[in-house]
Amino acid sequence: MSSSNWTFSHPSTFSLVGIPGLEDAHVWISIPFCSIYILSLVGNGLLLAVIKTEPTLHEPMYLFLAMLAFADLIVATTTVPKILCIFWFRDHIIHTDACLTQIFLIHAVSTMESGFMLAMAFDRYVAICNPLRHSAILTNWVIAKIGLGIVVRGAVLLGPHPFLLKRLPYCTTNVISHTYCEFMALVNLACVDPTPMSAYSLAVAFSCGGLDFVFIVLSYILILRAIFNLPSKEARHKSLNTCSSHVCVMLVFYIPAVFTYLTHRFGHVAPHVHILIANLYLLFPPMMNPIIYGVRTPGMRQRALHILGIRSA
């Protein structure tokens, strides 16, 4: 280890391995990674353009969806370009400040994504359980305050992460067996007991994503109870259809997130499997969210085709 990289056990750079055990296949693995990233950029950019230019979509659900799309773009752009540099150019080195910034953005913005999904669930709850007051409750001012509150919560609760990591002594190695900088990956490199930091991270994760998921489930229990009390089958089907896109997006986000979090802390899976799932958690939702809403929302699909200059059948 060169002395230029180390000063009193605090490295100036870290080295990202990529996917351990699959180094020879990095070029091939980069093909789906790059394709997913391009689809995420195009899909979320188009989704934002559609919501901005289509007045009928200036509703709470789609405004929260626009916030989610913007967060998806940040998460994808924070991670994929560096991953592709590792895969294509074997550029494994990342400056410590860039690594800590990546950690903050990944965790803080992922927390914001969870909050936006909770806001979307709240919108569906009000729209179905109290439809006559929907527009009065979720005004543009209220939507803006909810969005700002979600952003502030993510920034404040995850803000200490990089500062805590920077103070840790890394006295053994600066090599991270991952494709991107991750909080627990750096904690496990430090020559200190990781238990307190792991407990802190777990508490923050539960107070954000865990509680968000609990409240989303409670919202849908109340929503389903209201739907099944509707008098006609047609009304029940229409109400369920308005929730289906959000449910799909929620499952795409939370299932990989829970699996990644639990296996990283408690599981015993092969490193390359864990890292592939961790990347899936970051890359798959940004690609799928625009597809889910584009397919299931006729107005959005038609507007997207119009922007692209494609005539719908």
Disulfide bonds with the S-S distance in Angstrom:
Cys99-Cys181 1.97
Cys171-Cys191 2.13
